[in-house]
């Protein structure tokens, strides 16, 4: 099992304390009632704690950490069901900026909390295409379900089937925002001949988009792992306090066996998630990296959803209500199960990339 360093343990403990104090389940319910957009004040607090600069090199203004450090934060966000653009803005779009050396001022704005980035990668009915107008490239088409697009200052957009990655101001697009099934915010983004200066064309290499998608997928697995551990702990505590026929539910052997299965699933999911994140930094080939990420996502997609359903069932009728977090956790795990490709998609991808597959 992956062992945390002292620094990573400190990151996990600090994040856990902060979220417990500032974003418990009551705070989540209040946020949902108000409309779930980005809290800019809290985003600024993330910057002040160094979280937004965590995975970037010190010469870029970051903290000199790693993607594994960012994944530890994502796991804690999952434990508290905090909807945040951290993965897409920092480890996703921000990592592309740092890797391509583009727009250092914009990267500095991200690290300082003054700027929010969003990834618009999924084509709608009208796939995003490129045209030329004079010396400028233009974008036309639609992207759908872009997380936190309505709160973004700039959008990282894929075009021409992923062979082009570019960055444009969010004000140059029409964004229709809505709340998703799990309570988060997303937006459909429409471009009508939106101009892209040459300096904002970050990549014309499909491998860059593949790395970006692998990064977002691995961090989604880390978030799911955090949710699963939280549901396991909440279910265990519930069974310890509820009684039936004069005995606590936790004393029934059949339920004990089911809880052991939940615990083992959490351990497996966490190990798979950590391996997916490690694959991003191990220096392995792109094929091996994507294979390991797909293995993790295929497992987490199915195991997370089944575990959430099991925990709701062990709570009984109250597990179906909005008054306790277990149902919210199941919704988020269900959403993650299809984000960045569902289990069948990643099983097919794994077989395609596995040199031993027949």
C-alpha positions in Angstrom: 0.0 0.0 0.0 1.2 3.5 -0.8 2.9 5.2 2.2 2.5 8.9 2.8 5.6 11.0 3.5 5.6 13.3 6.6 4.8 16.3 4.4 1.9 14.4 2.7 0.6 13.3 6.1 0.7 17.0 7.2 -1.2 18.0 4.0 -3.9 15.4 4.7 -4.3 16.3 8.4 -4.3 20.1 7.7 -6.9 19.7 5.0 -9.0 17.4 7.1 -9.1 19.9 10.0 -9.8 22.8 7.7 -12.7 21.1 6.0 -14.1 19.8 9.3 -14.2 23.3 10.6 -15.4 25.1 7.5 -17.3 22.6 5.4 -19.1 20.0 7.4 -22.4 18.5 6.1 -24.4 21.4 7.5 -22.3 23.9 5.5 -22.8 21.7 2.4 -26.6 21.8 2.8 -26.6 25.5 3.2 -24.5 25.9 0.0 -26.8 23.6 -1.9 -29.8 25.7 -0.8 -28.1 28.9 -2.0 -27.0 27.6 -5.4 -23.8 25.7 -5.8 -21.3 28.1 -7.4 -17.7 28.7 -6.5 -17.1 30.5 -3.2 -14.3 33.0 -4.2 -13.5 33.8 -0.6 -12.8 30.1 0.1 -10.8 29.8 -3.1 -8.7 32.7 -1.9 -8.2 30.8 1.4 -7.0 27.8 -0.6 -4.4 30.1 -2.2 -3.3 31.5 1.2 -2.8 27.9 2.5 -0.6 27.1 -0.5 -3.0 24.6 -2.0 -3.4 26.2 -5.4 0.4 26.3 -5.9 1.0 22.8 -4.4 1.8 20.8 -7.6 3.9 23.5 -9.3 7.6 24.0 -9.2 9.0 26.8 -7.0 10.5 28.7 -10.0 6.9 29.0 -11.2 5.7 30.4 -7.9 4.4 27.1 -6.6 5.2 25.0 -3.5 7.3 22.4 -5.3 4.9 19.6 -4.6 3.6 16.8 -6.7 0.4 15.5 -8.3 0.3 13.0 -5.4 0.1 15.9 -3.0 -2.8 17.3 -5.0 -4.5 13.9 -5.0 -4.3 13.8 -1.2 -6.3 17.1 -1.2 -8.8 15.7 -3.7 -9.3 12.7 -1.4 -10.1 15.0 1.5 -12.5 17.1 -0.6 -14.2 13.8 -1.4 -14.5 12.9 2.3 -16.4 16.1 2.9 -18.3 16.1 -0.4 -16.9 19.5 -1.2 -17.5 20.5 -4.8 -14.5 22.5 -6.0 -12.8 23.1 -9.3 -9.5 22.2 -7.7 -8.8 19.2 -9.9 -9.8 20.7 -13.2 -8.4 24.2 -12.5 -5.1 23.4 -10.7 -4.0 19.9 -11.6 -5.7 19.9 -14.9 -5.6 23.3 -16.8 -2.9 24.7 -14.5 -0.7 21.6 -15.1 -1.0 22.1 -18.9 0.0 25.8 -18.5 3.0 24.8 -16.5 4.0 22.0 -18.9 3.7 24.1 -22.0 5.3 27.2 -20.5 2.4 29.3 -21.7 1.1 32.4 -20.0 3.2 32.6 -16.8 1.1 35.6 -15.7 -2.1 33.5 -15.9 -0.5 30.7 -14.0 0.6 33.2 -11.3 -3.0 34.4 -11.1 -4.2 30.8 -10.6 -1.7 30.2 -7.8 -2.6 33.5 -6.1 -6.3 32.7 -6.2 -7.1 35.7 -8.5 -8.0 33.5 -11.5 -10.1 30.4 -12.0 -9.6 28.1 -15.0 -12.1 25.5 -16.3 -11.7 22.6 -18.8 -14.1 22.3 -21.6 -13.3 19.0 -23.2 -16.5 17.1 -24.1 -18.0 17.9 -27.5 -21.7 18.6 -27.8 -23.9 18.2 -30.9 -21.6 20.6 -32.7 -18.0 19.5 -32.2 -15.6 22.4 -31.7 -13.7 23.1 -34.9 -11.0 25.6 -35.8 -10.9 28.1 -38.7 -8.5 30.9 -39.5 -9.4 34.6 -39.7 -6.4 36.7 -40.7 -3.6 35.7 -38.4 -5.9 34.4 -35.7 -7.4 31.0 -35.1 -11.1 30.9 -34.3 -13.2 28.4 -32.5 -16.8 27.4 -33.3 -19.0 24.7 -31.8 -20.2 23.5 -28.4 -18.7 21.8 -25.3 -21.0 20.3 -22.7 -20.9 19.6 -19.0 -17.7 21.6 -18.3 -17.3 21.7 -14.5 -17.6 25.1 -12.9 -17.5 26.8 -16.4 -19.7 29.6 -15.2 -17.2 30.6 -12.5 -14.1 30.5 -14.8 -12.1 33.4 -16.0 -10.5 31.4 -18.7 -11.4 28.1 -20.5 -9.0 25.4 -21.6 -10.7 24.0 -24.7 -10.0 21.0 -26.9 -10.7 21.2 -30.6 -10.4 19.2 -33.8 -10.8 15.9 -32.0 -8.3 16.8 -29.3 -5.4 17.6 -31.5 -5.6 21.3 -30.5 -5.6 22.7 -26.9 -6.1 26.4 -26.5 -7.0 28.9 -23.8 -9.6 31.6 -24.3 -11.3 34.1 -22.0 -14.6 32.8 -20.7 -16.2 36.1 -21.8 -15.6 35.1 -25.4 -18.1 32.2 -25.1 -21.7 31.8 -24.2 -22.1 29.7 -21.1 -25.3 28.1 -19.9 -24.9 26.9 -16.3 -26.9 24.3 -14.4 -26.7 22.1 -11.3 -25.7 18.5 -11.9 -27.2 15.3 -10.4 -24.7 15.4 -7.5 -25.2 19.0 -6.6 -22.2 20.4 -8.4 -22.2 23.1 -11.1 -21.4 22.6 -14.8 -22.0 24.5 -18.0 -22.5 24.1 -21.7 -20.1 26.3 -23.6 -20.8 27.7 -27.1 -18.2 29.3 -29.3 -19.1 31.4 -32.3 -15.9 32.3 -34.2 -14.1 33.0 -30.9 -10.6 34.4 -31.7 -7.6 32.6 -30.2 -4.3 34.4 -30.5 -1.2 32.3 -31.3 0.2 32.7 -27.8 -2.9 30.9 -26.4 -2.6 27.8 -28.6 -1.1 25.6 -25.9 -0.7 22.4 -27.9 -1.2 20.8 -31.3 -0.2 17.4 -29.9 -2.9 14.8 -29.1 -0.7 13.4 -26.3 -1.1 16.6 -24.3 -4.9 16.0 -24.2 -4.3 12.4 -23.3 -2.1 13.4 -20.4 -4.7 16.0 -19.2 -7.5 13.4 -19.4 -5.5 10.8 -17.5 -4.7 13.4 -14.8 -8.3 14.4 -14.3 -9.4 10.7 -14.3 -6.8 9.7 -11.7 -7.8 12.6 -9.4 -11.5 11.7 -9.8 -10.5 8.2 -8.5 -8.7 9.8 -5.5 -11.8 11.9 -4.8 -14.0 8.8 -5.0 -11.7 7.0 -2.6 -12.2 9.7 0.0 -16.0 9.5 -0.4 -15.9 5.7 0.0 -13.9 5.9 3.2 -16.3 8.5 4.6 -19.3 6.3 3.8 -17.7 3.4 5.4 -17.0 5.3 8.6 -20.5 6.8 8.7 -22.1 3.4 8.2 -20.0 1.8 10.9 -20.9 4.6 13.3 -24.6 4.3 12.4 -24.7 0.5 13.1 -22.9 1.0 16.4 -25.7 3.4 17.6 -28.9 1.8 16.2 -30.6 -1.0 18.0 -33.0 -3.8 17.0 -34.4 -6.5 19.2 -32.5 -5.0 22.1 -29.1 -5.3 20.4 -27.0 -2.9 18.4 -27.0 -3.5 14.7 -23.2 -3.8 14.7 -23.4 -7.0 16.8 -25.2 -8.9 14.0 -22.7 -11.2 12.3 -24.3 -10.8 8.9 -23.9 -7.0 9.0 -20.4 -7.4 10.3 -19.5 -9.4 7.2 -21.0 -6.8 4.9 -19.1 -4.1 6.7 -15.8 -6.0 6.2 -16.6 -6.2 2.5 -17.1 -2.4 2.4 -13.8 -1.9 4.2 -11.9 -4.2 1.8 -13.4 -2.4 -1.1 -12.2 1.0 0.3 -8.7 -0.4 0.6 -8.7 -1.7 -2.9 -10.1 1.5 -4.4 -7.6 3.7 -2.5 -4.7 1.5 -3.7 -5.9 1.7 -7.3 -6.4 5.4 -7.1 -2.9 6.0 -5.7 -1.4 3.7 -8.5 -3.2 5.8 -11.1 -1.7 9.0 -9.7 1.7 7.5 -9.4 1.5 6.5 -13.1 1.4 10.2 -13.9 4.8 10.7 -12.3 6.6 7.4 -12.6 8.2 8.2 -16.0 6.4 5.3 -17.7 5.4 5.3 -21.3 2.1 7.1 -22.2 0.6 3.7 -23.0 1.5 2.3 -19.6 0.3 5.4 -17.9 -3.1 5.3 -19.6 -3.4 1.6 -19.0 -2.9 2.0 -15.2 -5.3 4.9 -15.1 -7.9 2.9 -17.0 -7.5 0.0 -14.6 -8.1 2.3 -11.6 -11.1 4.0 -13.2 -12.8 0.8 -14.3 -12.5 -0.6 -10.8 -13.5 2.6 -8.9 -16.4 3.4 -11.2 -18.2 0.1 -10.4 -16.9 -0.5 -6.8 -17.7 3.1 -5.7 -21.3 3.0 -7.0 -21.9 -0.5 -5.5 -20.4 0.5 -2.2 -22.5 3.7 -2.0 -25.6 1.6 -2.6 -24.6 -0.9 0.1 -24.1 1.9 2.6 -27.5 3.4 1.8 -29.1 0.0 2.2 -27.4 -0.6 5.6 -28.8 2.8 6.8 -32.3 1.7 5.9 -35.0 4.2 4.9 -33.1 7.2 6.4 -30.3 6.5 3.9 -32.6 7.7 1.1 -33.1 11.1 2.6 -31.2 14.4 2.1 -30.8 14.8 5.9 -27.8 12.6 6.2 -24.6 12.6 4.0 -24.7 8.9 2.9 -27.2 9.6 0.1 -25.2 12.6 -1.1 -22.1 10.4 -1.2 -23.9 7.9 -3.4 -24.9 10.6 -5.8 -21.4 11.9 -6.1 -20.0 8.4 -6.6 -22.6 7.7 -9.3 -21.6 10.9 -11.1 -17.9 10.1 -10.9 -18.6 6.6 -12.2 -19.4 8.1 -15.6 -17.1 11.1 -15.6 -14.1 10.8 -17.9 -15.4 7.4 -19.1 -17.4 4.7 -17.4 -16.2 1.3 -16.4 -16.9 -0.5 -19.8 -15.1 2.3 -21.7 -12.0 2.0 -19.5 -12.0 -1.9 -19.7 -12.0 -1.6 -23.5 -9.2 1.0 -23.3 -7.2 -1.2 -20.9 -7.5 -4.2 -23.2 -6.4 -2.0 -26.2 -3.3 -0.8 -24.3 -2.4 -4.1 -22.6 0.5 -5.7 -24.6 -0.6 -9.2 -23.3 -4.3 -8.8 -24.3 -5.5 -11.1 -27.0 
